[in-house]
Amino acid sequence: MPAKYRIVSARRMITLDERGQPVDAYRVEFTLLDTMAASHIDIPVSIFTKELRDKMLASEVKRLEDMSGVPAG
């Protein structure tokens, strides 16, 4: 299956969790190849795995496709 997105950057930063607490995290910024929509995911360093990154990217890509009406696949 061809790639749907291109990772633009991945950097470590401090972000806030859902309770407003600071968290050491990786921010992965990416662009969809078909619509050029840009987005990012934040993954806490303490739970980061390649598998989790890929799962979160797939979820965010699907969310963006659903918003834009671009069919998945």
Beta strands, then each sheet from edge to edge (+ up, - down):
strand 1: 5-16
strand 2: 22-32
strand 3: 38-44
sheet 1: 1+ 2- 3+
end
